[in-house]
Amino acid sequence: MMKRRSLFAGAALLAGLGMSLAQAAPSVGQPAPGFTLTDTAGKSVQLADFRGRHVVLEWVNPGCPYVRKHYNSANMQGTQQEVTTQGVVWLAINSTETASADYLPPAELARWMQDQKAAATHTLMDVDGRVGKAYGARTTPHMYIVDPKGTLVYAGGIDSIPSSRADDIKKAVNYVKQGVRQSLAGQPISDATTRPYGCSIKYKS
């Protein structure tokens, strides 16, 4: 009986977390929540630093199979490189709490990103989860695009096939590439809100 009660309590806690994230998350078309975080090199980085430029936010956790799908195939790095060469800022954010088995200290996360040849502008630490929760980030990866005015113009998955199979990447629509391309051209983003997929973010409780 106690075990059953624990399961119900755990389910209620997860449901509550999902509800609180949904309530906190800004909708596309609203101002993107401002933040200041420290990157893996110890530098303070503010979203406001990049006003006037497009910014992509990527929630990352190297322990997640879905993250590894996109990095081991070089899909994430290719997406980073394609958009940053057009002047777009790419901020990778890790909201994994320190008590999680997936947590990597800043130096180790920086080394992992370097080993992957990632092209993120900064890799940011959000161990208390404030920024992730402000955006309603639920999965790794979970992707967002902020336009030069500071408006959230995309929120969702990296692509259109929610699987852990790398073979699906070539068949999928890369929503981040598409969204950046359309926004840079002054066009509305055709798929501005999509379903994120991946591992649940290990937030600090």
N, C-alpha and C positions, 0 to 999 in steps of 0.2 A: 504493500500500500504506500509506504514511504517513497519507494522508487518511482511509483506511478505519479505521486504528487510532485516529485522532483522533476519528472519529465514535463508535466503540465506547467510547472513554474518556469522551467527553462524555455518552453515554447512561448509562454506569455512574455518573458523577458525579451526574447528575440522579436516577437510581434511588436512589443512596445518600442524597441529600438528602431525597427523599420518605420513605425508610425512617426516617431520623433524626427527621424531623418527626413521623411517625406514632408512633414510640416515645416522643417527648417529650410529645406532646399529651395533656392530661388528657381523660378520658371525661366525658360528661354524668353528673352525680351526684357528681363529685369536686370538691374545692376548686379554685376558679379560681386560677391562678398570680398571686401578688402582683407588683406592679411599681411603679416610679417612673420617669416620663418627663417631659420638658420639653415644654410646649406651644409653639405658634408665636409666642406673646407672650413666651416665656422663663420662664414660670411652671412650677415643679415641681409635678407632679400625681401622686398615689398612688392606686392602686385602693382602698386601705384608707380613703382619705378619704371614701368613699361607702358604707361599711358601713352597713347598715340601709335601703338603697335598691336598687332594681333598676338594673342598669347594662347598657347595650347597647354592645358593641364592634364597630366597623366598620373593616375594613382597606380603605384607600383609596389610589388612585393615579390622579390626573387624566389621565395619559397612556393609560389603559386604555379601550378602546372599551366594555367592559361597565360600567365605572364611569360613563362618559359617557352610556350608555343610561339609567341610573337617575337621573342628575343632570339631563341635558338634558330629560327628560320630567317632572322634578320629583317623581318617585316616591320617591327617597331623602329629599329634603327633606320631603315629605309624611309619610313614615314617621317621620322625626325629630320633626317638629312634633307628630304625633299622640301619640307616646309621652312626649315630654318635658313636654307639658302635663299629663300624669298623674303628674308627679314623678319620672319615670325619667331617669337620667343617660345621656348619649350621648357616648361617646369615640370619635372617629375617629382611627385610627392609621395612619401612613405608615411602612412598613418598607423603602422603596426606598433602596438604597445610593447614596452620593454619586457614584459613577462611572457610574451608569446615565443614559442619555439622558432617562429619565422623572423623574429627581430634580428636585424643586423646593426651593429654600431656604425656611426657615420663613416669611419675609415674603411670598414669592411664593405659597406654599401657602395662607397665610392670606388673601391677596387673592383667590385662586381660590375658596376656600370662601365668602368674602364676596360675590363676584360671583354665585355660585350661589344665594345666599340660604339657605345651609345653616343648620340649627338644631342643630348639634352643640354639646354643652356645652363641650368642648375638642377641639382638633385637636392630636395628639401626634406628636412625631418619634421614630422608632425606627430610626435610620440604621444601627446595628450589628446590627439584626435580632434582638436577644435576646428581646424580648417576643413578636414574631411566631413565632419558633421555639419558645418556651415553650408557646404555644397550639397549635402545629401549623398555623398559618395558611398556606394554600397559594395562595390566589387573592385578587384584588381584583375585587369585594368578597368578603370572608369574614366571616360574622356570628356573634356570640356573645351570649348573655344570661346575666348573673350575677344570682343572686337576693340578697335582703337579708342572708342568712347567709354570702354569699361562695361559694356553690355554683354551679358551671356547670350551667345548666339547658337551654341550647340551643346547638348548634353546627352551622353549615352555610351554606346559601345564603340569599339574601334572599327568594327565591320559588321556585315549583315548576316554572318553565319556563326551562331553561338555554339561553337564546338571547341574541343581541345585538340583537334586534329590539324596539324600543319598543312595537310593536303587541301584543306578547305579554303585556305587563304587566297589562292589564285582564283577561286570561283566567287569570292565575296566582294561586295562593294566596300571599299575603305571609306568609311564615313568621315574620317578626319581629313584625309586628302581632299575628298570631295567638298567638304564644308569650308576648308581653308581656301581652296581654289575659287569657290563661288563667292565667298565673302571678300576676298581680295579683288575680285572683279566687280564688286559693288552689287552683286546679285543676292537675293534671299537664298538661304540655305534650304535645299529641297527636302532634306531629311534632318530637320533641326532637333528633334527629340526622338531617340531610339532606345531600345532596351539594352542596358549594359549587361555583360555576362562575365563570369570569372569566379574567383574565390571571394568569399565574404571577407571584408576588412576586419582585422583583429584589433578592434578598438579597445581602449582602456575603459574598464567598466566604472 
